[in-house]
Amino acid sequence: MTLTDLEALMKQRHSCRAFLPDLVPQSQISDIITTARRVPSWCNAQPWQVTVTSGAETESFRAALQAEVSRGAPKPDLPFPEKYTGIYQDRRRTCGFALYDAVGVEKGDRVGSGKQMMQNFALFGAPHCAIITSPKELGAYGAMDCGGFVTAFTLAAQALNVATIPQAAVASYGPFLHRYFEIPDDRLILCAISFGYADTTHPANGFRTDRATVDDIVDWRG
Ligand SMILES: Cc1cc2nc3c(=O)[nH]c(=O)nc-3n(C[C@H](O)[C@H](O)[C@H](O)COP(=O)(O)O)c2cc1C
């Protein structure tokens, strides 16, 4: 395994926003999680727990989530960022516009962008959804450890040609998710990962995001 191999895998991965209905075999989902759990965590606490839906369970969840969104107000366990300013707002806009451009939604088309946004709650048509939780008592560090787990999940999945998208949007309906999946209140629902096989012909999968340069990121000392 070389850095080139790892970089190739990381470049192949992207957030998939249109899936085929085909199921991923449970043994492969288990292999993805077997690999993802190798990430480091503070004190090796391994705070992640994952609820994974497949097939009919995903269909029921998709329908229930969409019904909840149509009547309920968002209330994530982990408060969403208050605002994005400066370079963060610029990057957020750039990636939003790239998506809207790909699917043919014009700038200022609120109805079109709203419709695309609602695809989050249809899980972009994915046949599987993983809900990621962390113990409340581990606070921000539990969430940080779970972030590593989420990334490793996406990469391990990619290595099996399984497409993924982490979704904070799904976690915005916290109380509903706790009820629906019987997740105890002492665990924080952090995000979902919808996954399956990519519909590579769908325009929503037809763009890629950029990254800041190393010099933009690093403050070299010595
Ligand atoms: C924690 C987390 C939450 C995310 N939530 C959403 C989401 O709710 N909806 C969405 O379309 N994309 C979501 N994304 C995907 C990001 O938009 C995406 O990772 C970013 O634009 C970089 O693009 P890439 O993953 O294709 O490289 C999320 C990503 C992460 C890591």
The ligand as an SDF file (V2000), in Angstrom:
LIG
                    3D

 31 33  0  0  0  0  0  0  0  0999 V2000
  -20.3630   15.6930    8.4930 C   0  0  0  0  0  0  0  0  0  0  0  0
  -20.8290   15.9300    7.0810 C   0  0  0  0  0  0  0  0  0  0  0  0
  -22.1470   16.2760    6.8420 C   0  0  0  0  0  0  0  0  0  0  0  0
  -22.6060   16.4620    5.5410 C   0  0  0  0  0  0  0  0  0  0  0  0
  -23.9280   16.7500    5.3290 N   0  0  0  0  0  0  0  0  0  0  0  0
  -24.3990   16.8310    4.0630 C   0  0  0  0  0  0  0  0  0  0  0  0
  -25.7900   17.0040    3.8370 C   0  0  0  0  0  0  0  0  0  0  0  0
  -26.6060   17.0700    4.7540 O   0  0  0  0  0  0  0  0  0  0  0  0
  -26.2230   17.0540    2.5490 N   0  0  0  0  0  0  0  0  0  0  0  0
  -25.3550   16.9800    1.4830 C   0  0  0  0  0  0  0  0  0  0  0  0
  -25.8040   17.0430    0.3340 O   0  0  0  0  0  0  0  0  0  0  0  0
  -24.0180   16.8080    1.6860 N   0  0  0  0  0  0  0  0  0  0  0  0
  -23.5330   16.7120    2.9420 C   0  0  0  0  0  0  0  0  0  0  0  0
  -22.2040   16.4820    3.1620 N   0  0  0  0  0  0  0  0  0  0  0  0
  -21.2960   16.3080    2.0040 C   0  0  0  0  0  0  0  0  0  0  0  0
  -20.4400   17.5380    1.7660 C   0  0  0  0  0  0  0  0  0  0  0  0
  -21.1960   18.5340    1.1240 O   0  0  0  0  0  0  0  0  0  0  0  0
  -19.2220   17.1100    0.9310 C   0  0  0  0  0  0  0  0  0  0  0  0
  -18.4390   16.2000    1.6590 O   0  0  0  0  0  0  0  0  0  0  0  0
  -18.3470   18.2890    0.5270 C   0  0  0  0  0  0  0  0  0  0  0  0
  -19.0330   19.1980   -0.2820 O   0  0  0  0  0  0  0  0  0  0  0  0
  -17.0870   17.7940   -0.2250 C   0  0  0  0  0  0  0  0  0  0  0  0
  -17.4780   17.0820   -1.3780 O   0  0  0  0  0  0  0  0  0  0  0  0
  -17.0950   15.5530   -1.6060 P   0  0  0  0  0  0  0  0  0  0  0  0
  -17.5430   14.7620   -0.4190 O   0  0  0  0  0  0  0  0  0  0  0  0
  -17.8270   15.1640   -2.8740 O   0  0  0  0  0  0  0  0  0  0  0  0
  -15.5950   15.4650   -1.7560 O   0  0  0  0  0  0  0  0  0  0  0  0
  -21.6990   16.3260    4.4540 C   0  0  0  0  0  0  0  0  0  0  0  0
  -20.3650   15.9740    4.6960 C   0  0  0  0  0  0  0  0  0  0  0  0
  -19.9350   15.7740    5.9870 C   0  0  0  0  0  0  0  0  0  0  0  0
  -18.4990   15.3690    6.2270 C   0  0  0  0  0  0  0  0  0  0  0  0
  1  2  1  0
  2  3  1  0
  2 30  2  0
  3  4  2  0
  4  5  1  0
  4 28  1  0
  5  6  2  0
  6  7  1  0
  6 13  1  0
  7  8  2  0
  7  9  1  0
  9 10  1  0
 10 11  2  0
 10 12  1  0
 12 13  2  0
 13 14  1  0
 14 15  1  0
 14 28  1  0
 15 16  1  0
 16 17  1  0
 16 18  1  0
 18 19  1  0
 18 20  1  0
 20 21  1  0
 20 22  1  0
 22 23  1  0
 23 24  1  0
 24 25  2  0
 24 26  1  0
 24 27  1  0
 28 29  2  0
 29 30  1  0
 30 31  1  0
M  END
$$$$
